[in-house]
Amino acid sequence: MSAQPSIIATLEERIASYKKQVRHEHVGTVVEVGDGIAKIDGLSHIGSSEMIDFGNGITGSALNLEADQVGAVILGDFTKVKAGDTVKATGNILSVPVGEALIGRVVSPLGEAKDGGPAIPTTTLYPVEKIAAGVIERKSVDTPLQTGILAIDAMIPIGRGQRELIIGDRQTGKTAVAIDTIINQKLTQKTDRPVICIYVAIGQKESKVAKTVAELKKHGAMDYTIVVSAGASESAALSYIAPFAGTAMGEYFVDQGKDVLCVYDDLSKHAWAYRQISLVLRRPPGREAYPGDVFYLHSRLLERAVRLDEKFGGGSLTALPIIETQAGDISSYIPTNVISITDGQIFLESDLFYKGIRPAVNVGQSVSRVGSAAQRKSTKKVAGKLRLDLAQYRELAVFAQFGSDLDAATKQQLDRGARLTEILKQPQYAPMPVSEQVAVLYAAVNGYVDDVPMERIKDFQREFLDFMNTKNYDVMEVLNMEITKEADEKLKRIVPAFKNDFMK
């Protein structure tokens, strides 16, 4: 019995010595380089996702662990890496810098400054890949994340900790919805917990990212936003790790009990980047040449969206992934994958967009699987009838175009539906506070605008909100949370009186 501890101690010493020896001598040689990928010989003890030092300030990560060599992605200028170079395994898993210093900055997926500003002074690192929080640590989603977009907050509410997909063809306003949501967080800071926003641009032109950053600065949203940019001209490996890096940066704040919003723009390009890397690494292609684990790629990313229980800090990470469809086909491979991972989708339709209905939300195919659980009481009260009214209007409108003889009830439904559609139109970069959304929906859903001429609906909306904000501020304050009995009675007097004055 007395000999056993010494045997264990000897074993531990030998293991420590072996680890030290492996770490000291863990070098390899680049055998082949091609399009952001390196094949390396000699790294026999390397782990998956371990960082590799290629020299010249270039790092990489082990992706393929084969019997005789390692396939690695090069995270940087791969033209500086050539066959015969000596590389070193660092012993550290792929990680990115995190911290308060990143807020307000445009950074690469590796946390390097891309906005011409000073280097980012942060030493805290978080792993790019992490196992998502378990069921015990989570809490049900019940706190709204206001987008400021009337059509979405009323009919497809998003909660903190939810994963809501934004899907549609190119140039239908997908990014606009995400940017408006980020801008709106400035409005909600007065009534809700502040939200730190992370916008991940995957494989986008630098000019488009610069334009987005300029808009965020113009509206004061960069004060609480991090922009992670992997440009179209850069290596596919950077596009591949960008959303994971953005999530890791967000998780730092979640661990402090804060609320975070992550926008991935877009996961179609992310899947393309992963396909490119996989094919160069000689991974077997599957459907549409994507590797077999492309579903797992997005599921392990989006599962990291979470609403933590108070016992585990109470932070939340909300994910807004964006997917681009081809000719409105949401049944193709990547869209169906991401739809099945998320908690609902906002479907933006080209036909509605070209008719001038913007945001071009297709109410029939859009859904939030959290639903009214993540809605203010005031919004829930006025929005309950809205979705039904719009659904009936869309159905009736199809039949109405075939016949001119309509009974009074049908005509009234069509008139109200047309006015509701007009009210739900909203310009870009103009998010609405909750109180304004509730006030205007109250007037529309209860039939107060049914006899307002169509061409004057927007004028009515603007003047009504000005009137409410200046003369009835006390009512607007109440509408932020719920429609009390007193507020309801006041609105029943205020709205008809205002409409009579407006129609004169």
ABEGO torsion letter per residue (X at the ends): XAAAAAAAAAAAAAAAAAAAAAAAABBBBBABBBGGBBBBBGBAABBBGBBBBAEGGBBBBBABBBAABBBBBBBEBAAABBBGBBBBBAGBBBBBBBEAAABGBBBBAAGBBAAGBBBBBBABBBBABBBBBBAAABBBBABBBBAGBAAAAAABBBBBGBBBBBBEBBGAGAAAAAAAAAAAAAAAAAABBBBBBBBBBBGBBAAAAAAAAAAAAAAGAAAABBBBBBBAABBAAAAAAAAAAAAAAAAAAAAAGBBBBBBBOBAAAAAAAAAAAAAAAGBBBBBGGBBAAAAAAAAAAAAABBBBBAAAGGBBBBBBBBBBBBGGBAABAAAAAAAAABAEBBBBBAAAAAAGBOBBBBAAABBBAAEAAABBAAAAAAAAAAAAAAAAAAAAAAAAAABABBBAAAAAAAAAAAAAAAAABBBBGBBBBAAAAAAAAAAAAAGAAAABBAAAAAAAAAAAAAAAAAAAAAAAAAAAABBBAAAAAAAAAAAAAAAAAAAX
